[in-house]
């Protein structure tokens, strides 16, 4: 499944919020050296109950707006 996510780095806590347009993710990590992307993948893995290697950022690796592919979702 593909989902749209708007990421807010440097947040107070990690959380995923479902919206009408997709999802919003608040990530504690700064957007430096891919740390925020790694934290996003870890958060999505936990929320959707899939392995981290089943999640891929297919668009927007350096943007706040991302398209993410999640494989093996129940």
Secondary structure as GFF3:
##gff-version 3
##sequence-region A 1 74
A	DSSP	beta_strand	2	8	.	.	.	ID=ss1
A	DSSP	beta_strand	15	19	.	.	.	ID=ss2
A	DSSP	beta_strand	22	26	.	.	.	ID=ss3
A	DSSP	alpha_helix	35	48	.	.	.	ID=ss4
A	DSSP	three_ten_helix	52	54	.	.	.	ID=ss5
A	DSSP	beta_strand	55	59	.	.	.	ID=ss6
A	DSSP	beta_strand	65	70	.	.	.	ID=ss7
###
